[in-house]
Amino acid sequence: MSEMTFEQLCELFAYEPKRRPLDSREVAELLGVHPNTMEQYRFRGEGPRYFSPPGTRRVWYAELDVLRWLASGARHSTSEAA
């Protein structure tokens, strides 16, 4: 599904693009998880790619990265390997 365009991914997930980087709280809301879960994903090296500018504690996510990560979980059967 990574070959899908940004517009196709937005349509697939009924996502209204903000056209700017998202913070952890916004991504957690989009994914339907607790904001602390995003911190755990980063700690374990899971979840969507993120950016943290040097010298800051801020964390940002690109909308496309979040939607592609979400789409990467697509399966056709419960017997498919994750």
URNORZI-V336796 format. One record per residue. N is the residue number from 1. RES is the residue in three letters. SS is DSSP state (a for helix, b for strand, c for the rest). PHI is phi as a letter, one per 20 degrees, with the letter a starting at -180 (999 if undefined). OMEGA is omega in whole degrees, 0 to 359 (* if undefined). Layout:
BEGIN
N_RES_SS_PHI_OMEGA, N_RES_SS_PHI_OMEGA
END
This chain:
BEGIN
1_MET_c_999_183, 2_SER_c_f_179, 3_GLU_c_e_178, 4_MET_c_f_178, 5_THR_c_f_177, 6_PHE_a_g_181, 7_GLU_a_f_178, 8_GLN_a_f_178, 9_LEU_a_f_177, 10_CYS_a_f_179, 11_GLU_a_f_180, 12_LEU_a_g_184, 13_PHE_c_d_181, 14_ALA_c_l_183, 15_TYR_c_d_176, 16_GLU_c_e_186, 17_PRO_c_f_177, 18_LYS_c_e_178, 19_ARG_c_l_177, 20_ARG_c_b_176, 21_PRO_c_f_180, 22_LEU_b_d_175, 23_ASP_b_e_184, 24_SER_a_g_181, 25_ARG_a_f_180, 26_GLU_a_f_179, 27_VAL_a_f_178, 28_ALA_a_g_179, 29_GLU_a_f_179, 30_LEU_a_f_182, 31_LEU_a_e_180, 32_GLY_c_m_179, 33_VAL_c_c_177, 34_HIS_c_f_179, 35_PRO_a_g_178, 36_ASN_a_f_178, 37_THR_a_f_178, 38_MET_a_f_177, 39_GLU_a_f_178, 40_GLN_a_f_176, 41_TYR_a_g_180, 42_ARG_a_f_180, 43_PHE_a_f_183, 44_ARG_a_e_181, 45_GLY_c_m_178, 46_GLU_c_d_176, 47_GLY_c_m_182, 48_PRO_c_f_177, 49_ARG_c_f_179, 50_TYR_c_c_180, 51_PHE_b_c_176, 52_SER_c_c_183, 53_PRO_c_g_180, 54_PRO_c_g_178, 55_GLY_c_n_179, 56_THR_c_c_174, 57_ARG_c_d_181, 58_ARG_c_f_177, 59_VAL_c_c_181, 60_TRP_b_c_178, 61_TYR_b_c_173, 62_ALA_c_e_181, 63_GLU_a_g_181, 64_LEU_a_f_179, 65_ASP_a_f_181, 66_VAL_a_f_181, 67_LEU_a_f_177, 68_ARG_a_f_179, 69_TRP_a_f_179, 70_LEU_a_f_180, 71_ALA_a_f_181, 72_SER_c_f_179, 73_GLY_c_e_181, 74_ALA_c_f_179, 75_ARG_c_c_177, 76_HIS_c_e_184, 77_SER_c_b_177, 78_THR_c_f_179, 79_SER_c_e_178, 80_GLU_c_f_177, 81_ALA_c_f_179, 82_ALA_c_f_*
END
